[in-house]
């Protein structure tokens, strides 16, 4: 567990030095806490450093930009969509994956994701970096679900394209960005039953 945050105004240099994974965890935890208190737009590197009992230099050495810091913090504290359990069926695996992914949009994580996406829309270079960070996890999770379904004989895994893997989660992200609050479960079920399953099954039939 990371050490508790330093009280406001306390000089981190007088506290015991931490290194490596312990310091990383403290900084990432402090980042999420700051977003929860002040929002993404008002996130202050100085306050994150103070809360984590670290120097600004130690933050910038690890994460040269605000975007990289926030994305790393999200990956640290939130569930990995690729780690969903094998439920025994394609539909239930998809629902589990989508529900886990929807958890990313709740609380300070949702605030951070909205801020990151908003910034990315205005900055093509930032958008490229953000996609590089975020695309791998969700696609990896979908590939694992499809692989298991292929082994069970529910579809032809090799027939599913990258765009087809991304389609359902893209719809869920769109819903999150255009509506307030978490993604309702009926939306998740609708995306899986009305979009993802028909898309995957049609692709398998064409093989």
For each residue, the residues with C-beta under 8 A, 3 or more apart:
1:
2: 22 25 26 29 52
3: 15 16 18 22 26 53
4:
5: 26 30 33 50 51 52 53
6: 10 12 15 50 51 52 53
7: 10
8: 50
9: 50
10: 6 7 14 15 50 53
11: 14 15
12: 6 15 49 50 52 53 54 55
13: 55
14: 10 11
15: 3 6 10 11 12 53
16: 3
17:
18: 3 22 23 26 53 54
19: 22 23
20: 23 24
21: 24 25
22: 2 3 18 19 25 26
23: 18 19 20 26 27 52 54 58
24: 20 21 27 28 62
25: 2 21 22 28 29 76
26: 2 3 5 18 22 23 29 30 52 53 54
27: 23 24 30 31 48 49 52 54 58 59 62 69
28: 24 25 31 32 69 72 73 76 77
29: 2 25 26 32 33 52 73 76 77
30: 5 26 27 33 34 48 49 51 52 54
31: 27 28 34 35 43 48 69 70 72 73
32: 28 29 35 36 73 74 76 77 108 109 112
33: 5 29 30 36 37 51 108
34: 30 31 37 38 43 44 47 48 51
35: 31 32 38 39 40 43 70 73 108 111 112 115
36: 32 33 107 108 111
37: 33 34
38: 34 35 42 43 44 47
39: 35 42 43 111 115
40: 35 43 70 111 112 114 115 116
41: 115
42: 38 39
43: 31 34 35 38 39 40 47 48 66 70 115
44: 34 38 47 48
45: 48 49 56 59 60 66 69
46: 49 50 56
47: 34 38 43 44 50 51
48: 27 30 31 34 43 44 45 51 52 59 69
49: 12 27 30 45 46 52 54 55 56 58 59
50: 5 6 8 9 10 12 46 47 53
51: 5 6 30 33 34 47 48
52: 2 5 6 12 23 26 27 29 30 48 49 59
53: 3 5 6 10 12 15 18 26 50
54: 12 18 23 26 27 30 49 58 59
55: 12 13 49 58 59
56: 45 46 49 59 60
57: 60 61
58: 23 27 49 54 55 61 62
59: 27 45 48 49 52 54 55 56 62 63 69
60: 45 56 57 63 64
61: 57 58
62: 24 27 58 59 69 72
63: 59 60 68 69 72
64: 60 68
65: 68 69 129
66: 43 45 69 70
67: 70 71 116 119 126 129 130
68: 63 64 65 71 72 129 133
69: 27 28 31 45 48 59 62 63 65 66 72 73
70: 31 35 40 43 66 67 73 74 112 115 116
71: 67 68 74 75 116 130 133 134
72: 28 31 62 63 68 69 75 76
73: 28 29 31 32 35 69 70 76 77 112
74: 32 70 71 77 78 104 109 112 113
75: 71 72 78 80 133 137
76: 25 28 29 32 72 73
77: 28 29 32 73 74 109
78: 74 75 103 104 109
79: 83 100 103 104
80: 75 83 100 137 141
81: 84 97 100 101 104 137 138 140 141
82: 137 140 141 144
83: 79 80 100 141
84: 81 93 96 97 100 141 144 145
85: 96
86: 93 148
87: 92 93 96
88: 92 152
89: 92 93 152 154
90: 93 94 145 148 149 152 154 155 197 200
91: 94 95 192 193 197
92: 87 88 89 95 96
93: 84 86 87 89 90 96 97 145 148 149
94: 90 91 97 98 145 168 192 196 197
95: 91 92 98 99 188 189 192
96: 84 85 87 92 93 99 100
97: 81 84 93 94 100 101 141 142 145
98: 94 95 101 102 168 169 172 188 191 192
99: 95 96 102 103 185 188
100: 79 80 81 83 84 96 97 103 141
101: 81 97 98 104 138 141 169 172
102: 98 99 105 106 172 176 182 183 188
103: 78 79 99 100 106 109
104: 74 78 79 81 101 109 110 113
105: 102 109 110 113 176 182 183
106: 102 103 109 110 182
107: 36 110 111
108: 32 33 35 36 111 112
109: 32 74 77 78 103 104 105 106 112 113
110: 104 105 106 107 113 114 176 182
111: 35 36 39 40 107 108 114 115
112: 32 35 40 70 73 74 108 109 115 116
113: 74 104 105 109 110 116 117 176
114: 40 110 111 117 118 177
115: 35 39 40 41 43 70 111 112 118 119
116: 40 67 70 71 112 113 119 120 130
117: 113 114 120 121 130 177
118: 114 115 121 122
119: 67 115 116 122 123 126
120: 116 117 123 126 127 130 131
121: 117 118 127
122: 118 119 126
123: 119 120 126 127
124: 127 128
125: 128 129
126: 67 119 120 122 123 129 130
127: 120 121 123 124 130 131
128: 124 125 131 132
129: 65 67 68 125 126 132 133
130: 67 71 116 117 120 126 127 133 134
131: 120 127 128 134 135
132: 128 129 135 136
133: 68 71 75 129 130 136
134: 71 130 131 137 138
135: 131 132 138 139 166
136: 132 133 139 140
137: 75 80 81 82 134 140 141
138: 81 101 134 135 141 142 166 169
139: 135 136 142 143 162 165 166
140: 81 82 136 137 143 144
141: 80 81 82 83 84 97 100 101 137 138 144 145
142: 97 138 139 145 146 165 166 168 169
143: 139 140 146 147 165
144: 82 84 140 141 147 148
145: 84 90 93 94 97 141 142 148 149
146: 142 143 149 150 155 157 160 165 200
147: 143 144 150 151 157
148: 86 90 93 144 145 151 152
149: 90 93 145 146 152 154 155 157 200
150: 146 147 153 154 155 156 157 158
151: 147 148 157
152: 88 89 90 148 149
153: 150
154: 89 90 149 150
155: 90 146 149 150 159 160 200 201 203 204
156: 150 159 160 203 204 207
157: 146 147 149 150 151 160
158: 150 207
159: 155 156 203 204 206 207
160: 146 155 156 157 164 165 200 203 204
161: 164 165 203
162: 139 165 166
163: 166 167
164: 160 161 167 199 200 203
165: 139 142 143 146 160 161 162
166: 135 138 139 142 162 163 169 170
167: 163 164 170 171 195 196 199
168: 94 98 142 171 172 191 192 195 196 199
169: 98 101 138 142 166 172 173
170: 166 167 173 174
171: 167 168 174 175 191 195
172: 98 101 102 168 169 175 176 183 187 188 191
173: 169 170 176 177
174: 170 171 177 178
175: 171 172 178 179 183 187
176: 102 105 110 113 172 173 179 183
177: 114 117 173 174
178: 174 175
179: 175 176 183
180:
181:
182: 102 105 106 110
183: 102 105 172 175 176 179 187 188
184: 187 188
185: 99 188 189
186: 189 190
187: 172 175 183 184 190 191
188: 95 98 99 102 172 183 184 185 191 192
189: 95 185 186 192 193
190: 186 187 193 194 195
191: 98 168 171 172 187 188 194 195 196
192: 91 94 95 98 168 188 189 195 196 197
193: 91 189 190 196 197
194: 190 191 198
195: 167 168 171 190 191 192 198 199
196: 94 167 168 191 192 193 199 200
197: 90 91 94 192 193 200 201
198: 194 195 201 202
199: 164 167 168 195 196 202 203
200: 90 146 149 155 160 164 196 197 203 204
201: 155 197 198 204 205
202: 198 199 205 206
203: 155 156 159 160 161 164 199 200 206 207
204: 155 156 159 160 200 201 207
205: 201 202
206: 159 202 203
207: 156 158 159 203 204
